[in-house]
Amino acid sequence: MSQFILYQGKAKELSYFPYIIEFANYKIQNIQLNSHEIKASEGIKICLIVDGKFDWNIDGQPFLLYPNDVSLTCSWQTIGSSKGAYDIGALMWITIKPLHFEANGELVLGEWSSISETDQRVIGKILSLNKKPVLTRLKACQQIFQNIEVELFAKELGYRTRVNHLIDELLITAVRHLSKQDNLRRDFPQTFLKLEQTLRENLSYPWSVEEMAGLVGLGTTAFSEKVKAVSGFSPLNYLINIRISEAIKLLSRKDLSLTDIALETGFYSSQHFSSTFKKLTGYTPREFRKNTD
């Protein structure tokens, strides 16, 4: 099929898919000025390199992309070329507009998606923490893109349902690869250290086991077993220990109230914080602070 760029509101192929902002199969044979200026994504943008080499700036960082590489950006991230133009080659992309998506990871795709609410929260958190928006050698995405193209133009029986499912599949495939990419050629203890750093930097977030497992590209069962083997604790108990250790540091700051510390370290109330703290240390937070004066 020849190249195309479908825009929501202009292309009849997208009339039943209001969450698709644009979908494209684009071949560049001549460099055109101002064809790829650096700007923010309109939603979740997934771009697959089909042919050629592309020199892009994504979220302020330079990247070289090759065939089967995929860029994955959100609305708070910028993407484009420092030259302002596409290099010669071919690429496909889709931009999805979720019903709700915030930089803190709160994600609601919309009624069209069959991804569970729990998995959407995991996907949202992984995307919000993503610092490497280029996924290397993700060939599986090309077939999904091609299948979406066929369904949109052929409009056979059930194509609306099929397109929705394919976009779910594309998103899951990309995010799975993203969560695993940093862990390639690493053993779990090293990955575990990176996970701990992420948790410490986002302690106020109400982490679930599914979300923590998703960050390291594991299922919940395998993740729980590995965390237990490395730390001696279940994932949630390990998280509580991290929260208490951070709370101990914050108790030395007289400008923070106990409620402030409780909320900053992820406890839902000062009472919950106090009872958990005493259970693990033998002191209430107030007693601990007084003894360290």
Backbone hydrogen bonds in HBPLUS format (Angstrom, degrees):
<---DONOR---> <-ACCEPTOR-->    atom                        ^
c    i                          cat <-CA-CA->   ^        H-A-AA   ^      H-
h    n   atom  resd res      DA  || num        DHA   H-A  angle D-A-AA Bond
n    s   type  num  typ     dist DA aas  dist angle  dist       angle   num
A0004-PHE N   A0025-ASN O   2.87 MM  21  5.40 151.5  1.95 138.3 147.9     1
A0025-ASN N   A0004-PHE O   2.95 MM  21  5.40 159.9  1.99 149.7 155.4     2
A0006-LEU N   A0023-PHE O   2.76 MM  17  5.16 176.5  1.76 158.8 158.6     3
A0023-PHE N   A0006-LEU O   3.01 MM  17  5.16 149.0  2.11 137.6 146.2     4
A0010-LYS N   A0007-TYR O   3.03 MM   3  5.46 160.2  2.07 130.9 134.6     5
A0011-ALA N   A0007-TYR O   3.00 MM   4  5.66 150.3  2.09 172.4 167.4     6
A0008-GLN N   A0021-ILE O   2.90 MM  13  5.04 157.8  1.95 150.0 144.0     7
A0014-LEU N   A0011-ALA O   3.08 MM   3  5.75 158.5  2.13 116.7 122.5     8
A0015-SER N   A0012-LYS O   3.15 MM   3  5.12 167.3  2.16 107.7 111.3     9
A0017-PHE N   A0014-LEU O   2.94 MM   3  5.10 162.2  1.97 114.1 118.7    10
A0020-ILE N   A0017-PHE O   2.99 MM   3  5.71 167.6  2.00 125.2 129.3    11
A0097-LYS N   A0019-TYR O   2.72 MM  78  4.94 166.8  1.74 154.1 158.3    12
A0021-ILE N   A0095-THR O   2.80 MM  74  5.33 148.9  1.90 152.1 159.7    13
A0095-THR N   A0022-GLU O   2.95 MM  73  5.35 155.7  2.01 151.7 152.7    14
A0024-ALA N   A0093-TRP O   2.86 MM  69  5.31 159.7  1.90 158.2 159.8    15
A0093-TRP N   A0024-ALA O   3.06 MM  69  5.31 150.6  2.15 132.4 139.5    16
A0026-TYR N   A0091-LEU O   2.82 MM  65  5.46 160.9  1.86 174.8 177.6    17
A0091-LEU N   A0026-TYR O   2.90 MM  65  5.46 160.4  1.93 157.3 163.9    18
A0028-ILE N   A0089-GLY O   2.68 MM  61  5.19 173.6  1.68 165.0 167.1    19
A0089-GLY N   A0028-ILE O   3.04 MM  61  5.19 145.9  2.16 128.6 138.9    20
A0036-HIS N   A0084-GLY O   2.96 MM  48  4.96 171.7  1.97 118.7 117.0    21
A0081-SER N   A0036-HIS O   2.88 MM  45  5.75 167.0  1.89 159.0 158.7    22
A0039-LYS N   A0079-ILE O   3.16 MM  40  5.65 162.3  2.20 130.8 131.1    23
A0079-ILE N   A0039-LYS O   2.89 MM  40  5.65 156.1  1.95 144.7 146.2    24
A0041-SER N   A0077-GLN O   3.11 MM  36  6.34 154.2  2.18 175.1 168.7    25
A0044-ILE N   A0096-ILE O   2.78 MM  52  5.07 158.7  1.83 158.6 156.5    26
A0096-ILE N   A0044-ILE O   2.82 MM  52  5.07 167.3  1.84 143.6 144.9    27
A0045-LYS N   A0073-THR O   2.82 MM  28  5.25 157.8  1.87 148.6 155.8    28
A0073-THR N   A0045-LYS O   3.02 MM  28  5.25 163.4  2.05 148.8 153.1    29
A0046-ILE N   A0094-ILE O   2.91 MM  48  5.50 163.5  1.94 166.1 169.0    30
A0094-ILE N   A0046-ILE O   2.97 MM  48  5.50 149.3  2.06 146.0 155.8    31
A0047-CYS N   A0071-SER O   2.97 MM  24  5.14 163.5  2.00 146.8 152.0    32
A0071-SER N   A0047-CYS O   2.85 MM  24  5.14 153.9  1.92 145.9 152.8    33
A0048-LEU N   A0092-MET O   2.69 MM  44  5.21 163.1  1.72 163.1 168.6    34
A0092-MET N   A0048-LEU O   2.93 MM  44  5.21 156.6  1.98 147.2 154.9    35
A0049-ILE N   A0069-ASP O   2.99 MM  20  5.61 169.1  2.00 168.7 170.7    36
A0068-ASN N   A0049-ILE O   2.79 MM  19  5.43 167.0  1.81 158.2 153.6    37
A0050-VAL N   A0090-ALA O   2.85 MM  40  5.20 151.6  1.93 133.8 138.9    38
A0051-ASP N   A0090-ALA O   3.05 MM  39  4.84 161.4  2.08 133.1 130.9    39
A0090-ALA N   A0051-ASP O   2.85 MM  39  4.84 159.8  1.89 131.0 131.6    40
A0054-PHE N   A0065-LEU O   2.93 MM  11  5.09 163.9  1.95 146.6 152.0    41
A0065-LEU N   A0054-PHE O   2.82 MM  11  5.09 164.3  1.85 150.2 155.7    42
A0056-TRP N   A0063-PHE O   2.90 MM   7  5.34 153.5  1.97 161.6 165.4    43
A0063-PHE N   A0056-TRP O   2.83 MM   7  5.34 157.2  1.88 159.2 159.3    44
A0057-ASN N   A0080-GLY O   2.69 MM  23  5.51 170.2  1.70 160.6 162.6    45
A0080-GLY N   A0057-ASN O   3.13 MM  23  5.51 129.6  2.39 138.8 152.2    46
A0058-ILE N   A0061-GLN O   2.80 MM   3  5.26 154.6  1.87 159.5 156.4    47
A0061-GLN N   A0058-ILE O   3.01 MM   3  5.26 160.4  2.05 111.0 117.3    48
A0059-ASP N   A0078-THR O   2.72 MM  19  4.76 155.5  1.78 133.6 142.2    49
A0069-ASP N   A0066-TYR O   2.89 MM   3  5.54 151.6  1.97 148.6 150.1    50
A0138-LEU N   A0068-ASN O   2.71 MM  70  5.33 151.0  1.79 152.2 150.3    51
A0070-VAL N   A0135-LEU O   2.82 MM  65  4.99 159.1  1.86 147.1 154.0    52
A0135-LEU N   A0070-VAL O   2.64 MM  65  4.99 169.9  1.65 161.2 162.7    53
A0072-LEU N   A0133-PRO O   2.79 MM  61  5.14 154.6  1.85 151.4 158.8    54
A0077-GLN N   A0074-CYS O   2.92 MM   3  5.41 164.3  1.94 122.0 125.5    55
A0084-GLY N   A0081-SER O   2.79 MM   3  4.90 145.2  1.91 101.6 113.3    56
A0099-LEU N   A0108-VAL O   2.91 MM   9  5.57 118.3  2.29 139.5 157.1    57
A0099-LEU N   A0109-LEU O   3.13 MM  10  5.22 141.7  2.29  98.4 109.7    58
A0100-HIS N   A0108-VAL O   2.97 MM   8  4.93 152.4  2.05 147.2 147.0    59
A0108-VAL N   A0100-HIS O   2.70 MM   8  4.93 155.7  1.76 156.9 154.4    60
A0102-GLU N   A0106-GLU O   2.96 MM   4  5.28 148.9  2.06 141.0 151.0    61
A0105-GLY N   A0102-GLU O   2.95 MM   3  5.58 162.0  1.98 120.7 124.3    62
A0113-SER N   A0110-GLY O   3.23 MM   3  5.96 153.2  2.30 118.8 124.2    63
A0120-GLN N   A0116-SER O   2.87 MM   4  6.15 150.8  1.95 150.8 160.0    64
A0121-ARG N   A0117-GLU O   3.00 MM   4  6.29 150.0  2.09 146.1 153.3    65
A0122-VAL N   A0118-THR O   3.08 MM   4  6.45 153.1  2.16 145.6 153.1    66
A0123-ILE N   A0119-ASP O   2.86 MM   4  6.09 166.8  1.87 153.0 156.2    67
A0124-GLY N   A0120-GLN O   2.86 MM   4  5.99 162.8  1.89 147.5 152.6    68
A0125-LYS N   A0121-ARG O   2.99 MM   4  6.17 156.9  2.05 145.0 150.8    69
A0126-ILE N   A0122-VAL O   2.94 MM   4  6.19 163.4  1.97 155.9 160.4    70
A0127-LEU N   A0123-ILE O   2.96 MM   4  6.17 164.5  1.99 154.6 158.6    71
A0128-SER N   A0124-GLY O   2.93 MM   4  6.07 154.1  2.00 144.6 152.2    72
A0129-LEU N   A0125-LYS O   3.10 MM   4  6.24 139.5  2.27 144.4 153.5    73
A0130-ASN N   A0127-LEU O   3.22 MM   3  5.04 157.0  2.28  98.7 105.6    74
A0141-CYS N   A0138-LEU O   3.27 MM   3  6.14 159.7  2.32 120.6 124.6    75
A0142-GLN N   A0139-LYS O   3.03 MM   3  5.71 145.5  2.15 119.0 127.0    76
A0145-PHE N   A0141-CYS O   2.91 MM   4  6.19 164.7  1.94 158.5 162.0    77
A0146-GLN N   A0142-GLN O   2.96 MM   4  6.21 163.5  1.99 150.9 155.4    78
A0147-ASN N   A0143-GLN O   2.91 MM   4  6.11 150.9  2.00 143.8 151.7    79
A0148-ILE N   A0144-ILE O   2.95 MM   4  6.24 154.0  2.02 151.9 158.7    80
A0149-GLU N   A0145-PHE O   3.01 MM   4  6.31 160.3  2.05 151.8 157.1    81
A0150-VAL N   A0146-GLN O   3.00 MM   4  6.27 161.9  2.03 149.1 153.4    82
A0151-GLU N   A0147-ASN O   3.02 MM   4  6.21 166.2  2.04 149.7 153.2    83
A0152-LEU N   A0148-ILE O   2.96 MM   4  6.14 162.7  1.99 155.4 159.7    84
A0153-PHE N   A0149-GLU O   3.17 MM   4  6.34 157.5  2.22 151.8 156.7    85
A0154-ALA N   A0150-VAL O   2.86 MM   4  5.80 158.6  1.91 154.1 160.7    86
A0155-LYS N   A0151-GLU O   3.08 MM   4  5.64 157.9  2.13 137.1 143.2    87
A0159-TYR N   A0156-GLU O   2.98 MM   3  5.49 139.8  2.15 151.9 146.5    88
A0162-ARG N   A0158-GLY O   2.99 MM   4  6.18 160.9  2.02 152.7 158.9    89
A0163-VAL N   A0159-TYR O   2.83 MM   4  5.97 159.3  1.87 150.1 153.9    90
A0164-ASN N   A0160-ARG O   3.11 MM   4  6.37 167.2  2.13 150.6 153.7    91
A0165-HIS N   A0161-THR O   3.01 MM   4  6.26 160.3  2.05 150.7 156.0    92
A0166-LEU N   A0162-ARG O   2.88 MM   4  6.09 153.7  1.95 149.1 156.8    93
A0167-ILE N   A0163-VAL O   2.96 MM   4  6.22 154.3  2.03 153.8 159.7    94
A0168-ASP N   A0164-ASN O   3.06 MM   4  6.34 154.5  2.13 144.8 152.1    95
A0169-GLU N   A0165-HIS O   2.88 MM   4  6.15 155.9  1.94 145.1 152.2    96
A0170-LEU N   A0166-LEU O   2.81 MM   4  6.07 153.1  1.88 145.4 152.7    97
A0171-LEU N   A0167-ILE O   2.97 MM   4  6.12 164.8  1.99 149.2 152.5    98
A0172-ILE N   A0168-ASP O   2.92 MM   4  6.13 166.5  1.94 154.9 158.7    99
A0173-THR N   A0169-GLU O   2.87 MM   4  5.94 163.7  1.90 149.4 154.4   100
A0174-ALA N   A0170-LEU O   3.02 MM   4  6.17 163.6  2.04 148.6 152.7   101
A0175-VAL N   A0171-LEU O   2.98 MM   4  6.14 166.5  2.00 152.0 155.9   102
A0176-ARG N   A0172-ILE O   2.86 MM   4  5.92 158.6  1.91 151.1 157.2   103
A0177-HIS N   A0173-THR O   3.12 MM   4  6.25 160.3  2.16 143.2 148.5   104
A0178-LEU N   A0174-ALA O   2.92 MM   4  6.15 151.2  2.01 143.5 152.3   105
A0179-SER N   A0175-VAL O   2.93 MM   4  6.14 158.8  1.98 149.8 153.9   106
A0180-LYS N   A0176-ARG O   3.09 MM   4  6.30 138.4  2.27 142.0 153.0   107
A0181-GLN N   A0177-HIS O   2.81 MM   4  5.74 139.2  1.98 147.4 158.2   108
A0183-ASN N   A0180-LYS O   2.86 MM   3  5.27 141.7  2.01 111.2 123.5   109
A0184-LEU N   A0181-GLN O   3.36 MM   3  5.64 167.9  2.38 108.5 112.0   110
A0186-ARG N   A0183-ASN O   3.16 MM   3  5.30 146.4  2.28 131.9 125.9   111
A0191-THR N   A0187-ASP O   3.31 MM   4  6.62 162.1  2.35 149.0 154.3   112
A0192-PHE N   A0188-PHE O   2.64 MM   4  5.78 154.9  1.70 162.7 171.3   113
A0193-LEU N   A0189-PRO O   3.12 MM   4  6.36 144.4  2.25 140.0 147.1   114
A0194-LYS N   A0190-GLN O   3.29 MM   4  6.67 152.9  2.37 144.3 150.7   115
A0195-LEU N   A0191-THR O   2.91 MM   4  6.23 154.2  1.97 149.9 157.8   116
A0196-GLU N   A0192-PHE O   2.89 MM   4  6.15 160.1  1.93 148.7 153.8   117
A0197-GLN N   A0193-LEU O   3.05 MM   4  6.29 154.3  2.12 142.7 149.3   118
A0198-THR N   A0194-LYS O   3.03 MM   4  6.32 157.1  2.08 147.6 153.4   119
A0199-LEU N   A0195-LEU O   2.88 MM   4  6.21 159.1  1.92 156.0 162.0   120
A0200-ARG N   A0196-GLU O   2.91 MM   4  6.12 163.6  1.94 152.5 156.7   121
A0201-GLU N   A0197-GLN O   3.04 MM   4  6.23 144.5  2.18 143.3 152.7   122
A0202-ASN N   A0199-LEU O   3.04 MM   3  5.14 147.9  2.15 101.6 111.6   123
A0205-TYR N   A0202-ASN O   3.15 MM   3  5.76 158.4  2.20 115.0 121.6   124
A0207-TRP N   A0205-TYR O   2.94 MM   2  5.71 128.5  2.21 111.3  95.8   125
A0212-MET N   A0208-SER O   3.09 MM   4  6.39 163.3  2.12 153.5 157.6   126
A0213-ALA N   A0209-VAL O   2.88 MM   4  6.03 163.2  1.90 153.8 158.8   127
A0214-GLY N   A0210-GLU O   2.93 MM   4  6.06 151.0  2.01 140.6 148.9   128
A0215-LEU N   A0211-GLU O   3.14 MM   4  6.40 141.9  2.29 142.9 151.6   129
A0216-VAL N   A0213-ALA O   3.14 MM   3  5.55 141.5  2.30 106.4 116.3   130
A0218-LEU N   A0213-ALA O   3.07 MM   5  5.21 177.3  2.07 141.7 141.4   131
A0217-GLY N   A0214-GLY O   3.24 MM   3  4.93 160.8  2.28  97.0 102.7   132
A0223-PHE N   A0219-GLY O   2.91 MM   4  5.96 159.4  1.95 153.5 160.4   133
A0224-SER N   A0220-THR O   2.90 MM   4  5.96 163.6  1.93 145.2 149.6   134
A0225-GLU N   A0221-THR O   3.05 MM   4  6.28 159.4  2.09 150.1 155.6   135
A0226-LYS N   A0222-ALA O   3.02 MM   4  6.22 159.2  2.06 148.1 153.5   136
A0227-VAL N   A0223-PHE O   2.89 MM   4  6.11 164.4  1.91 158.9 163.1   137
A0228-LYS N   A0224-SER O   2.99 MM   4  6.07 159.3  2.03 144.5 150.5   138
A0229-ALA N   A0225-GLU O   2.98 MM   4  6.19 151.2  2.06 142.3 150.3   139
A0230-VAL N   A0226-LYS O   2.96 MM   4  6.17 152.2  2.04 148.2 155.1   140
A0231-SER N   A0227-VAL O   2.80 MM   4  5.78 169.5  1.81 155.6 159.3   141
A0232-GLY N   A0228-LYS O   2.79 MM   4  4.57 137.0  1.98 117.0 129.4   142
A0238-TYR N   A0234-SER O   2.82 MM   4  5.97 154.6  1.88 158.1 166.2   143
A0239-LEU N   A0235-PRO O   2.94 MM   4  6.16 152.9  2.01 143.8 150.9   144
A0240-ILE N   A0236-LEU O   2.97 MM   4  6.24 152.8  2.05 143.3 150.4   145
A0241-ASN N   A0237-ASN O   3.03 MM   4  6.29 154.1  2.10 144.2 150.5   146
A0242-ILE N   A0238-TYR O   3.06 MM   4  6.42 151.1  2.14 146.6 154.3   147
A0243-ARG N   A0239-LEU O   2.95 MM   4  6.26 157.9  2.00 150.0 156.1   148
A0244-ILE N   A0240-ILE O   2.91 MM   4  6.19 156.4  1.97 151.8 157.9   149
A0245-SER N   A0241-ASN O   2.96 MM   4  6.15 158.6  2.00 146.2 152.2   150
A0246-GLU N   A0242-ILE O   2.98 MM   4  6.23 154.1  2.05 150.0 156.6   151
A0247-ALA N   A0243-ARG O   2.90 MM   4  6.07 149.9  1.99 142.1 151.3   152
A0248-ILE N   A0244-ILE O   2.93 MM   4  6.18 152.2  2.00 150.3 156.5   153
A0250-LEU N   A0246-GLU O   3.09 MM   4  6.43 154.9  2.15 146.9 153.9   154
A0251-LEU N   A0247-ALA O   2.91 MM   4  6.13 137.5  2.09 150.0 161.4   155
A0252-SER N   A0249-LYS O   3.38 MM   3  5.97 160.4  2.43 110.1 115.4   156
A0253-ARG N   A0250-LEU O   2.92 MM   3  5.45 161.0  1.95 116.1 122.5   157
A0256-LEU N   A0253-ARG O   3.36 MM   3  5.89 168.5  2.38 112.9 116.1   158
A0261-ILE N   A0257-SER O   3.03 MM   4  6.34 161.3  2.07 151.7 156.1   159
A0262-ALA N   A0258-LEU O   2.88 MM   4  6.06 157.2  1.93 144.8 151.6   160
A0263-LEU N   A0259-THR O   3.00 MM   4  6.23 167.9  2.02 156.3 157.6   161
A0264-GLU N   A0260-ASP O   2.92 MM   4  6.04 158.6  1.96 149.3 156.1   162
A0265-THR N   A0261-ILE O   3.02 MM   4  6.10 141.9  2.17 146.1 154.0   163
A0267-PHE N   A0262-ALA O   2.86 MM   5  5.11 157.1  1.91 160.0 152.6   164
A0266-GLY N   A0263-LEU O   3.25 MM   3  5.20 164.7  2.28 102.1 105.9   165
A0273-PHE N   A0269-SER O   3.05 MM   4  6.26 160.1  2.09 145.3 151.2   166
A0274-SER N   A0270-SER O   2.87 MM   4  5.99 158.4  1.91 142.0 147.9   167
A0275-SER N   A0271-GLN O   2.98 MM   4  6.18 168.3  1.99 154.8 156.9   168
A0276-THR N   A0272-HIS O   3.05 MM   4  6.11 163.0  2.08 148.5 153.5   169
A0277-PHE N   A0273-PHE O   2.86 MM   4  5.90 161.2  1.90 150.6 156.6   170
A0278-LYS N   A0274-SER O   3.00 MM   4  6.15 162.8  2.03 147.8 152.0   171
A0279-LYS N   A0275-SER O   3.08 MM   4  6.17 151.9  2.16 139.2 147.0   172
A0280-LEU N   A0276-THR O   3.14 MM   4  6.39 147.7  2.25 147.1 154.3   173
A0281-THR N   A0277-PHE O   2.86 MM   4  5.94 146.6  1.98 151.1 161.0   174
A0282-GLY N   A0278-LYS O   2.76 MM   4  4.65 145.9  1.87 124.1 132.6   175
A0288-PHE N   A0284-THR O   2.87 MM   4  6.11 161.7  1.91 158.8 164.4   176
A0289-ARG N   A0285-PRO O   2.90 MM   4  6.07 162.1  1.93 149.3 153.7   177
A0290-LYS N   A0286-ARG O   3.00 MM   4  6.19 158.1  2.05 145.3 151.5   178
A0291-ASN N   A0287-GLU O   2.96 MM   4  6.17 155.1  2.03 149.1 155.2   179
A0292-THR N   A0288-PHE O   3.18 MM   4  6.36 129.0  2.45 140.5 152.8   180
A0292-THR N   A0289-ARG O   3.27 MM   3  5.30 140.2  2.44  96.3 107.2   181
A0293-ASP N   A0290-LYS O   3.33 MM   3  5.39 161.0  2.37 101.9 107.4   182
